[in-house]
């Protein structure tokens, strides 16, 4: 007997509409999940592009390509202002930043900024002021980058080993500081990659934990950058665009009433890990994460 045959309810990254994630089984609507989110968010569409979806629309996310996941996220705030406008960043040591109106960004639209080191000093810095953090606080910093030649990019905090260096051509980690807890490298369309560094804040002075970029690239090896984000917590969430103020994306909430007689719920996540629930709630809520399937039997 197949898993489908055994299931009384099965949900996968399948059909949806605003406020509803349809169950694969049953098909009479009784197993459909109610999805709520009081605001927009971004997801990665089937073409690998970042796009906005409306309030209450389920997030079926195609990050990394291939089969999608049901992306369920907690509330998060992008603390960095002007997430796609790098023109006001502080620049040091020969750094140059400029706008290219024709270069295709991760949304599939024209226009984004690029940086390079005008004197090839290997120490150009591009910094942005951020809110104060408390020593020991978990911080996640991310940015989309695309090289035009051989370039390294260092991102993260400016204190106590909070940064990591990435080779943008091979898309690999070169080195990381002692305060870096983890990192991620995620591919997107048109050669863009999102680099994520999760750190523990080390500065004892509450105030200016400047994230920064360091590149040894001359103009011929300029680096295109887009969509940087800093959020509290140990995991980076989907991209949250900002302009003149910090922006909070509210949590996804998806619920369903388990069929009568349900004795087991199996949650399967991206990567193949599973979680089995035997204490069945009267109302089941999807957990945070990238979910491949929910099976009740």
Secondary structure in CASP SS format (residue, H / E / C, confidence):
PFRMAT SS
TARGET T0000
AUTHOR 0000-0000-0000
METHOD secondary structure of the structure
MODEL  1
X C 1.00
X C 1.00
X H 1.00
X H 1.00
X H 1.00
X H 1.00
X C 1.00
X C 1.00
X E 1.00
X E 1.00
X E 1.00
X E 1.00
X C 1.00
X C 1.00
X C 1.00
X E 1.00
X E 1.00
X E 1.00
X C 1.00
X E 1.00
X E 1.00
X C 1.00
X C 1.00
X C 1.00
X E 1.00
X C 1.00
X C 1.00
X C 1.00
X C 1.00
X C 1.00
X C 1.00
X C 1.00
X E 1.00
X E 1.00
X E 1.00
X E 1.00
X C 1.00
X C 1.00
X C 1.00
X C 1.00
X E 1.00
X E 1.00
X E 1.00
X E 1.00
X C 1.00
X C 1.00
X C 1.00
X C 1.00
X C 1.00
X E 1.00
X E 1.00
X E 1.00
X E 1.00
X C 1.00
X C 1.00
X C 1.00
X E 1.00
X C 1.00
X C 1.00
X E 1.00
X E 1.00
X C 1.00
X C 1.00
X C 1.00
X C 1.00
X C 1.00
X C 1.00
X C 1.00
X E 1.00
X E 1.00
X E 1.00
X E 1.00
X C 1.00
X C 1.00
X C 1.00
X E 1.00
X E 1.00
X E 1.00
X C 1.00
X C 1.00
X C 1.00
X C 1.00
X C 1.00
X C 1.00
X C 1.00
X C 1.00
X C 1.00
X C 1.00
X C 1.00
X E 1.00
X E 1.00
X E 1.00
X C 1.00
X C 1.00
X E 1.00
X E 1.00
X E 1.00
X E 1.00
X E 1.00
X E 1.00
X E 1.00
X E 1.00
X E 1.00
X E 1.00
X C 1.00
X C 1.00
X C 1.00
X C 1.00
X C 1.00
X E 1.00
X E 1.00
X E 1.00
X E 1.00
X E 1.00
X E 1.00
X E 1.00
X E 1.00
X C 1.00
X C 1.00
X C 1.00
X C 1.00
X C 1.00
X C 1.00
X E 1.00
X E 1.00
X E 1.00
X E 1.00
X E 1.00
X C 1.00
X C 1.00
X C 1.00
X C 1.00
X C 1.00
X C 1.00
X C 1.00
X C 1.00
X C 1.00
X E 1.00
X E 1.00
X E 1.00
X E 1.00
X E 1.00
X E 1.00
X E 1.00
X E 1.00
X E 1.00
X E 1.00
X C 1.00
X C 1.00
X C 1.00
X C 1.00
X E 1.00
X E 1.00
X E 1.00
X E 1.00
X E 1.00
X C 1.00
X C 1.00
X C 1.00
X C 1.00
X C 1.00
X C 1.00
X E 1.00
X E 1.00
X E 1.00
X E 1.00
X E 1.00
X C 1.00
X C 1.00
X C 1.00
X C 1.00
X E 1.00
X E 1.00
X E 1.00
X E 1.00
X E 1.00
X C 1.00
X C 1.00
X C 1.00
X E 1.00
X E 1.00
X E 1.00
X E 1.00
X E 1.00
X E 1.00
X E 1.00
X E 1.00
X C 1.00
X H 1.00
X H 1.00
X H 1.00
X C 1.00
X E 1.00
X E 1.00
X E 1.00
X E 1.00
X E 1.00
X E 1.00
X E 1.00
X E 1.00
X C 1.00
X C 1.00
X C 1.00
X C 1.00
X C 1.00
X C 1.00
X C 1.00
X C 1.00
X C 1.00
X C 1.00
X E 1.00
X E 1.00
X E 1.00
X E 1.00
X E 1.00
X C 1.00
X C 1.00
X C 1.00
X H 1.00
X H 1.00
X H 1.00
X C 1.00
X E 1.00
X E 1.00
X E 1.00
X E 1.00
X E 1.00
X E 1.00
X E 1.00
X E 1.00
X E 1.00
X E 1.00
X C 1.00
X C 1.00
X C 1.00
X C 1.00
X C 1.00
X C 1.00
X C 1.00
X C 1.00
X C 1.00
X C 1.00
X C 1.00
X C 1.00
X C 1.00
X C 1.00
X E 1.00
X E 1.00
X E 1.00
X C 1.00
X C 1.00
X C 1.00
X E 1.00
X E 1.00
X E 1.00
X E 1.00
X C 1.00
X C 1.00
X C 1.00
X C 1.00
X C 1.00
X C 1.00
X C 1.00
X C 1.00
X E 1.00
X E 1.00
X E 1.00
X E 1.00
X E 1.00
X C 1.00
X C 1.00
X C 1.00
X C 1.00
X E 1.00
X E 1.00
X E 1.00
X E 1.00
X C 1.00
X C 1.00
X C 1.00
X C 1.00
X C 1.00
X C 1.00
X E 1.00
X E 1.00
X C 1.00
X C 1.00
X C 1.00
X E 1.00
X E 1.00
X E 1.00
X E 1.00
X E 1.00
X E 1.00
X E 1.00
X E 1.00
X C 1.00
END
